[in-house]
């Protein structure tokens, strides 16, 4: 997917079917409230663990901010290099369509605007394992896992809720107006640019933010 002209955008509210199995198809749809119901408690648990640790308040805040920062980089990298991976085979094309291209084909479909638990839970486990490897094994600083992972989840929640809002809320003022316009231009003008959703930071760093953005 390299240009807006190549997009076959469907505005029909009837979802594109991704699986023949009704069981599997069920898990491709999600209400945004489910994201909050699942991940806000998880974030609060890690925050509580951080507070009960030996870290001071300043260190906890620093860990949370580091986690949010790491999320912004993760958001950009996953969106650009995984979701917009250029498929070379039929099976790769099917996987990319399943994970993300269906969203570009049907961008306003409400039930596929946030990440379903079938994808978010395995990804969270993978990232937690990476956090454990880095902080506990490599750095010997296991106490930093809790605040940093809490910040990481907070960043993810802001991203997913912002993504839903850009497609279905007016967002007519300030930074919200900018983020909505920025993401809509990704969909309808430059699908190979503007990969940041909650922030254009890494688009600036890696040169994927157009000069007129």
C-alpha positions as a Markdown table, in Angstrom:
| # | Residue | x | y | z |
|---|---|---|---|---|
| 1 | Unk | 0.0 | 0.0 | 0.0 |
| 2 | Unk | 1.9 | 3.0 | -1.2 |
| 3 | Unk | -0.5 | 5.7 | -2.2 |
| 4 | Unk | -4.0 | 6.9 | -1.4 |
| 5 | Unk | -5.0 | 6.3 | -5.0 |
| 6 | Unk | -4.5 | 2.5 | -4.5 |
| 7 | Unk | -6.9 | 2.4 | -1.6 |
| 8 | Unk | -10.3 | 0.8 | -2.2 |
| 9 | Unk | -12.1 | 2.4 | 0.7 |
| 10 | Unk | -15.4 | 0.9 | 1.8 |
| 11 | Unk | -17.8 | 3.0 | 3.8 |
| 12 | Unk | -20.4 | 0.3 | 4.2 |
| 13 | Unk | -21.1 | -0.4 | 7.9 |
| 14 | Unk | -21.2 | -4.2 | 7.1 |
| 15 | Unk | -17.8 | -5.5 | 8.3 |
| 16 | Unk | -15.5 | -7.3 | 5.9 |
| 17 | Unk | -15.4 | -10.9 | 6.9 |
| 18 | Unk | -11.9 | -12.0 | 7.9 |
| 19 | Unk | -12.5 | -15.7 | 8.9 |
| 20 | Unk | -14.9 | -18.3 | 7.6 |
| 21 | Unk | -15.2 | -19.5 | 11.2 |
| 22 | Unk | -17.9 | -17.6 | 13.2 |
| 23 | Unk | -15.8 | -18.4 | 16.4 |
| 24 | Unk | -12.7 | -16.8 | 15.0 |
| 25 | Unk | -14.6 | -13.9 | 13.4 |
| 26 | Unk | -16.1 | -13.0 | 16.8 |
| 27 | Unk | -12.6 | -12.2 | 18.2 |
| 28 | Unk | -11.9 | -9.7 | 15.4 |
| 29 | Unk | -14.5 | -7.2 | 16.8 |
| 30 | Unk | -14.2 | -5.3 | 20.0 |
| 31 | Unk | -15.9 | -2.3 | 21.7 |
| 32 | Unk | -13.4 | 0.3 | 22.9 |
| 33 | Unk | -14.6 | 0.0 | 26.5 |
| 34 | Unk | -13.2 | -3.5 | 26.6 |
| 35 | Unk | -9.7 | -2.1 | 26.2 |
| 36 | Unk | -10.2 | 0.0 | 29.3 |
| 37 | Unk | -11.9 | -2.8 | 31.3 |
| 38 | Unk | -8.9 | -5.1 | 30.6 |
| 39 | Unk | -5.9 | -2.8 | 30.7 |
| 40 | Unk | -6.7 | 0.0 | 33.3 |
| 41 | Unk | -6.7 | -2.6 | 36.1 |
| 42 | Unk | -3.4 | -4.1 | 34.8 |
| 43 | Unk | -1.9 | -0.7 | 34.7 |
| 44 | Unk | -3.0 | 0.1 | 38.3 |
| 45 | Unk | -1.6 | -3.2 | 39.5 |
| 46 | Unk | 1.8 | -2.4 | 38.2 |
| 47 | Unk | 1.5 | 1.1 | 39.6 |
| 48 | Unk | 0.7 | -0.3 | 43.0 |
| 49 | Unk | 3.7 | -2.7 | 42.7 |
| 50 | Unk | 5.9 | 0.3 | 41.9 |
| 51 | Unk | 4.6 | 2.2 | 45.0 |
| 52 | Unk | 5.2 | -0.8 | 47.2 |
| 53 | Unk | 8.8 | -1.2 | 45.9 |
| 54 | Unk | 11.9 | 0.4 | 47.2 |
| 55 | Unk | 11.8 | 3.1 | 44.5 |
| 56 | Unk | 11.3 | 6.7 | 45.5 |
| 57 | Unk | 8.5 | 8.9 | 44.1 |
| 58 | Unk | 10.8 | 10.6 | 41.7 |
| 59 | Unk | 12.1 | 7.3 | 40.4 |
| 60 | Unk | 8.6 | 6.0 | 40.0 |
| 61 | Unk | 7.6 | 9.0 | 38.0 |
| 62 | Unk | 10.8 | 8.7 | 35.9 |
| 63 | Unk | 9.9 | 5.0 | 35.3 |
| 64 | Unk | 6.4 | 5.9 | 34.2 |
| 65 | Unk | 7.7 | 8.6 | 31.8 |
| 66 | Unk | 10.3 | 6.1 | 30.4 |
| 67 | Unk | 7.5 | 3.6 | 29.8 |
| 68 | Unk | 5.4 | 6.1 | 27.9 |
| 69 | Unk | 8.4 | 7.1 | 25.9 |
| 70 | Unk | 9.1 | 3.5 | 25.0 |
| 71 | Unk | 5.5 | 3.0 | 24.0 |
| 72 | Unk | 5.6 | 5.9 | 21.5 |
| 73 | Unk | 8.6 | 4.2 | 19.8 |
| 74 | Unk | 6.8 | 0.8 | 19.9 |
| 75 | Unk | 3.7 | 2.4 | 18.4 |
| 76 | Unk | 5.6 | 3.8 | 15.5 |
| 77 | Unk | 7.7 | 0.7 | 14.8 |
| 78 | Unk | 4.8 | -1.7 | 14.9 |
| 79 | Unk | 2.7 | 0.5 | 12.7 |
| 80 | Unk | 5.4 | 1.2 | 10.2 |
| 81 | Unk | 7.4 | -2.0 | 10.0 |
| 82 | Unk | 4.8 | -4.7 | 10.9 |
| 83 | Unk | 1.3 | -3.3 | 10.0 |
| 84 | Unk | 2.7 | -1.7 | 6.8 |
| 85 | Unk | 5.1 | -4.4 | 5.9 |
| 86 | Unk | 5.2 | -4.9 | 2.1 |
| 87 | Unk | 4.1 | -8.5 | 1.5 |
| 88 | Unk | 6.1 | -10.6 | -0.9 |
| 89 | Unk | 3.9 | -13.7 | -0.9 |
| 90 | Unk | 0.2 | -14.5 | -0.9 |
| 91 | Unk | 0.3 | -15.7 | 2.8 |
| 92 | Unk | 2.1 | -12.5 | 3.9 |
| 93 | Unk | -0.5 | -10.5 | 2.1 |
| 94 | Unk | -3.3 | -12.3 | 3.9 |
| 95 | Unk | -1.6 | -11.8 | 7.3 |
| 96 | Unk | -1.1 | -8.1 | 6.7 |
| 97 | Unk | -4.7 | -7.7 | 5.6 |
| 98 | Unk | -5.8 | -9.5 | 8.7 |
| 99 | Unk | -3.7 | -7.4 | 11.0 |
| 100 | Unk | -4.1 | -3.9 | 9.5 |
| 101 | Unk | -4.9 | -3.4 | 5.8 |
| 102 | Unk | -8.5 | -4.3 | 6.5 |
| 103 | Unk | -8.6 | -1.1 | 8.6 |
| 104 | Unk | -7.3 | 1.0 | 5.7 |
| 105 | Unk | -10.0 | -0.6 | 3.4 |
| 106 | Unk | -12.7 | 0.0 | 6.0 |
| 107 | Unk | -11.4 | 2.8 | 8.2 |
| 108 | Unk | -14.6 | 3.9 | 9.9 |
| 109 | Unk | -15.7 | 0.5 | 11.1 |
| 110 | Unk | -16.2 | 1.0 | 14.8 |
| 111 | Unk | -15.6 | -2.6 | 16.0 |
| 112 | Unk | -12.1 | -2.8 | 14.5 |
| 113 | Unk | -10.6 | 0.5 | 15.6 |
| 114 | Unk | -8.9 | -0.7 | 18.8 |
| 115 | Unk | -6.7 | -3.8 | 19.3 |
| 116 | Unk | -8.6 | -7.0 | 20.2 |
| 117 | Unk | -7.5 | -8.9 | 23.3 |
| 118 | Unk | -6.5 | -11.8 | 21.1 |
| 119 | Unk | -3.7 | -9.6 | 19.8 |
| 120 | Unk | -3.0 | -7.2 | 22.7 |
| 121 | Unk | -2.6 | -9.9 | 25.4 |
| 122 | Unk | 0.0 | -11.9 | 23.6 |
| 123 | Unk | 1.8 | -8.7 | 22.6 |
| 124 | Unk | 1.8 | -7.5 | 26.2 |
| 125 | Unk | 3.3 | -10.8 | 27.4 |
| 126 | Unk | 6.0 | -10.5 | 24.9 |
| 127 | Unk | 6.9 | -6.9 | 25.9 |
| 128 | Unk | 6.7 | -7.8 | 29.6 |
| 129 | Unk | 9.2 | -10.6 | 28.9 |
| 130 | Unk | 11.5 | -8.0 | 27.2 |
| 131 | Unk | 11.1 | -5.6 | 30.1 |
| 132 | Unk | 12.1 | -8.4 | 32.5 |
| 133 | Unk | 15.1 | -9.4 | 30.3 |
| 134 | Unk | 16.4 | -5.8 | 30.2 |
| 135 | Unk | 15.7 | -4.5 | 33.7 |
| 136 | Unk | 15.9 | -7.7 | 35.8 |
| 137 | Unk | 18.4 | -9.8 | 34.0 |
| 138 | Unk | 20.7 | -7.4 | 32.1 |
| 139 | Unk | 20.6 | -4.3 | 34.4 |
| 140 | Unk | 19.8 | -6.0 | 37.7 |
| 141 | Unk | 17.1 | -3.4 | 38.4 |
| 142 | Unk | 13.9 | -5.5 | 38.7 |
| 143 | Unk | 12.1 | -2.8 | 40.7 |
| 144 | Unk | 12.0 | -0.6 | 37.6 |
| 145 | Unk | 9.8 | -3.1 | 35.7 |
| 146 | Unk | 6.6 | -2.1 | 37.5 |
| 147 | Unk | 6.6 | 1.7 | 36.9 |
| 148 | Unk | 8.0 | 1.4 | 33.4 |
| 149 | Unk | 5.5 | -1.2 | 32.4 |
| 150 | Unk | 2.7 | 0.8 | 34.0 |
| 151 | Unk | 3.8 | 3.8 | 31.8 |
| 152 | Unk | 4.0 | 1.5 | 28.8 |
| 153 | Unk | 0.4 | 0.4 | 29.2 |
| 154 | Unk | -0.7 | 4.0 | 29.9 |
| 155 | Unk | 0.9 | 5.0 | 26.6 |
| 156 | Unk | -0.9 | 2.1 | 24.8 |
| 157 | Unk | -4.2 | 3.1 | 26.3 |
| 158 | Unk | -3.8 | 6.7 | 25.2 |
| 159 | Unk | -2.9 | 5.5 | 21.7 |
| 160 | Unk | -5.9 | 3.1 | 21.3 |
| 161 | Unk | -8.4 | 5.6 | 22.7 |
| 162 | Unk | -6.9 | 8.4 | 20.5 |
| 163 | Unk | -7.1 | 6.2 | 17.5 |
| 164 | Unk | -10.7 | 5.5 | 18.1 |
| 165 | Unk | -11.4 | 9.2 | 18.7 |
| 166 | Unk | -9.7 | 10.3 | 15.5 |
| 167 | Unk | -12.2 | 8.2 | 13.5 |
| 168 | Unk | -15.4 | 8.9 | 15.5 |
| 169 | Unk | -15.1 | 12.1 | 17.5 |
| 170 | Unk | -15.1 | 15.7 | 16.1 |
| 171 | Unk | -11.8 | 16.8 | 17.8 |
| 172 | Unk | -12.1 | 20.3 | 16.5 |
| 173 | Unk | -9.6 | 22.1 | 18.8 |
| 174 | Unk | -6.0 | 22.3 | 19.7 |
| 175 | Unk | -3.7 | 19.2 | 19.7 |
| 176 | Unk | -6.8 | 16.9 | 19.3 |
| 177 | Unk | -7.6 | 18.6 | 16.0 |
| 178 | Unk | -4.0 | 18.2 | 14.9 |
| 179 | Unk | -3.9 | 14.5 | 15.8 |
| 180 | Unk | -7.2 | 13.8 | 14.0 |
| 181 | Unk | -6.0 | 15.6 | 10.8 |
| 182 | Unk | -2.6 | 13.9 | 11.0 |
| 183 | Unk | -4.1 | 10.5 | 11.2 |
| 184 | Unk | -6.8 | 11.1 | 8.6 |
| 185 | Unk | -4.0 | 12.2 | 6.2 |
| 186 | Unk | -2.3 | 8.9 | 6.9 |
| 187 | Unk | -5.5 | 7.1 | 5.7 |
| 188 | Unk | -6.6 | 9.2 | 2.8 |
| 189 | Unk | -3.4 | 11.0 | 1.5 |
| 190 | Unk | -0.2 | 9.4 | 2.6 |
| 191 | Unk | -0.6 | 5.8 | 3.8 |
| 192 | Unk | 3.1 | 5.3 | 3.6 |
| 193 | Unk | 3.8 | 8.3 | 5.9 |
| 194 | Unk | 2.5 | 9.7 | 9.2 |
| 195 | Unk | 2.8 | 6.4 | 11.2 |
| 196 | Unk | 2.5 | 8.1 | 14.6 |
| 197 | Unk | -1.1 | 8.2 | 16.0 |
| 198 | Unk | -0.7 | 9.5 | 19.5 |
| 199 | Unk | 2.4 | 11.6 | 18.5 |
| 200 | Unk | 4.3 | 12.6 | 15.4 |
| 201 | Unk | 7.6 | 12.4 | 17.3 |
| 202 | Unk | 9.1 | 9.4 | 15.6 |
| 203 | Unk | 7.8 | 10.5 | 12.1 |
| 204 | Unk | 10.0 | 13.6 | 12.7 |
| 205 | Unk | 13.0 | 11.5 | 13.8 |
| 206 | Unk | 12.8 | 9.0 | 11.0 |
| 207 | Unk | 11.8 | 11.3 | 8.2 |
| 208 | Unk | 8.2 | 10.0 | 7.6 |
| 209 | Unk | 6.5 | 13.3 | 8.5 |
| 210 | Unk | 5.8 | 15.2 | 5.3 |
| 211 | Unk | 7.0 | 18.8 | 5.2 |
| 212 | Unk | 3.5 | 20.1 | 5.0 |
| 213 | Unk | 2.3 | 18.2 | 8.1 |
